[in-house]
Amino acid sequence: MPIARLNRDTLRTLAASRLEEARVLLDHKLWTGAYYMAGLGVECALKSCLASSVKEHDFPDKEFVNAMYVHNLEKLFRLNGALWIGLQAEMKIDTKLSINWSTVKDWDDGKRYDIVDELEARALYEASTDAGSGVMEWIRGRW
């Protein structure tokens, strides 16, 4: 079976799917999985933005490509300078977005090997999906 091409459209689909999976896991009180999937959803969205910055027939910079292979949301945001600057400017205006980002940026993919409690899982999911000021909504408006 062929593997799907990992491009910006696939990453956008994966971002939505991972957030939906996080919601289902929350509904079933599976906190660690919900936490992991919510963060992975944001990661896929950011990687979609980064994929958009690579031109189809251009050979991308090796350091840029290697830097995309991380699970650190702040580092991924910073790789796209315009996106990072835009977030900083918007957070000065939207306090709720700033609070949500402070929760989302601390996502740790290594916690998939830990026990995450309900409060932490719900906080990450809600900060990601908050209508109007969620980090995912903000990213979607710019991808």
KAHU-V573016 format. One record per residue. SS is DSSP state (hx for helix, st for strand, lp for the rest). PHI is phi in degrees with one decimal (999 if undefined). D_LAST is the distance of its C-alpha to the last C-alpha in Angstrom with 2 decimals. Layout:
SS|PHI|D_LAST ; SS|PHI|D_LAST
This chain:
lp|999|29.59 ; lp|-69.4|26.74 ; lp|-84.0|23.80 ; lp|-63.2|20.37 ; lp|-67.7|18.38 ; lp|-89.2|15.80 ; lp|-130.2|12.82 ; hx|-61.2|9.08 ; hx|-68.7|10.11 ; hx|-63.0|12.85 ; hx|-64.2|10.98 ; hx|-65.8|8.85 ; hx|-63.2|12.36 ; hx|-63.1|13.96 ; hx|-59.7|11.95 ; hx|-64.3|13.13 ; hx|-63.8|16.47 ; hx|-64.7|17.11 ; hx|-69.5|16.66 ; hx|-65.1|18.98 ; hx|-61.8|21.33 ; hx|-61.5|21.40 ; hx|-62.1|22.42 ; hx|-62.8|25.13 ; hx|-63.4|26.38 ; hx|-60.7|26.68 ; hx|-59.3|28.62 ; lp|-100.7|30.92 ; lp|60.7|31.39 ; lp|-102.3|30.02 ; hx|-64.5|28.64 ; hx|-63.3|28.02 ; hx|-63.1|26.05 ; hx|-62.9|24.00 ; hx|-59.5|23.28 ; hx|-61.7|22.31 ; hx|-66.9|20.04 ; hx|-62.6|18.19 ; hx|-66.1|17.53 ; hx|-64.8|16.68 ; hx|-60.5|14.03 ; hx|-65.0|12.29 ; hx|-59.2|13.09 ; hx|-62.4|11.57 ; hx|-63.4|8.15 ; hx|-65.1|8.63 ; hx|-67.2|10.11 ; hx|-63.9|7.37 ; hx|-62.7|5.55 ; hx|-67.6|9.22 ; hx|-61.7|9.99 ; hx|-65.7|7.86 ; lp|-85.2|10.17 ; lp|-94.1|13.18 ; lp|-74.9|14.84 ; lp|-55.0|16.56 ; lp|-109.2|20.10 ; lp|-92.5|19.94 ; lp|-87.4|21.51 ; lp|-72.2|19.22 ; lp|-62.4|20.90 ; hx|-60.3|22.67 ; hx|-62.5|22.22 ; hx|-63.8|18.44 ; hx|-62.4|18.49 ; hx|-61.9|21.07 ; hx|-67.6|19.28 ; hx|-72.8|16.33 ; lp|-89.1|19.07 ; lp|-129.4|19.46 ; lp|-115.3|19.09 ; lp|-113.7|18.81 ; hx|-64.2|15.75 ; hx|-66.5|16.73 ; hx|-62.3|17.33 ; hx|-64.2|13.95 ; hx|-59.6|12.36 ; hx|-67.4|14.98 ; hx|-63.9|14.31 ; lp|-103.2|11.38 ; hx|-54.1|13.66 ; hx|-64.8|11.61 ; hx|-65.0|9.34 ; hx|-63.6|12.77 ; hx|-63.4|14.57 ; hx|-62.1|12.31 ; hx|-62.6|12.87 ; hx|-59.4|16.52 ; hx|-66.3|16.96 ; hx|-66.6|15.56 ; hx|-67.0|17.77 ; hx|-69.3|20.73 ; hx|-92.1|20.33 ; lp|-109.6|19.32 ; hx|-59.9|21.86 ; hx|-64.1|20.69 ; hx|-61.8|17.21 ; hx|-61.5|19.28 ; hx|-64.5|21.54 ; hx|-62.8|18.86 ; hx|-62.3|17.31 ; hx|-63.0|20.91 ; hx|-80.2|21.30 ; hx|-65.8|18.13 ; lp|-62.2|18.54 ; lp|-88.3|21.97 ; lp|-54.9|21.01 ; lp|-127.3|23.36 ; hx|-63.6|23.04 ; hx|-66.9|26.77 ; hx|-70.3|27.60 ; hx|-64.4|27.41 ; hx|-99.7|30.99 ; lp|-112.0|31.97 ; lp|-104.9|32.77 ; lp|-101.5|30.13 ; lp|-86.6|31.53 ; hx|-58.8|30.31 ; hx|-58.5|29.52 ; hx|-68.2|27.17 ; hx|-64.7|25.39 ; hx|-66.7|25.01 ; hx|-60.9|23.93 ; hx|-65.8|21.02 ; hx|-60.9|19.96 ; hx|-66.8|20.41 ; hx|-66.1|18.64 ; hx|-77.3|15.55 ; hx|-108.9|15.84 ; lp|-49.3|17.69 ; lp|-63.7|17.17 ; lp|97.0|16.22 ; lp|-136.3|15.91 ; lp|-74.6|14.65 ; hx|-61.5|12.44 ; hx|-64.9|10.39 ; hx|-61.9|10.20 ; hx|-64.1|9.17 ; hx|-64.2|6.24 ; hx|-56.8|5.35 ; lp|-71.5|6.05 ; lp|-126.0|3.76 ; lp|-93.1|0.00
